[in-house]
């Protein structure tokens, strides 16, 4: 049987709540996100999380941070992913 410390349980609750809120936030923006939030206790003994997400979710969050910084919603409809094709019909990574 596995015994969890108080910090372990705190990290689990933190990860679950953050995952739920991030999925809700991304869902309201219509972002299909692959998202994982993993709990852990750091070396200092603090409850912590690791976040893994796809590029679409990460870029949506960057735009959301920019909206908040500016205090407006001008970036809400900006398209930054996937990248636009260049004049030669290729995406910037060379395909």
Buried (B, 14 or more C-beta within 10 A) or exposed (E): EEEEEEBBEBBBEBBEEBBEEBBEBBEEEEBEBEBEBEBBBEEEEEBBBEBEBBEBBBBBBBBBEBBEEEEEEEBEEEEEBEEEEEEEEEEEEEE
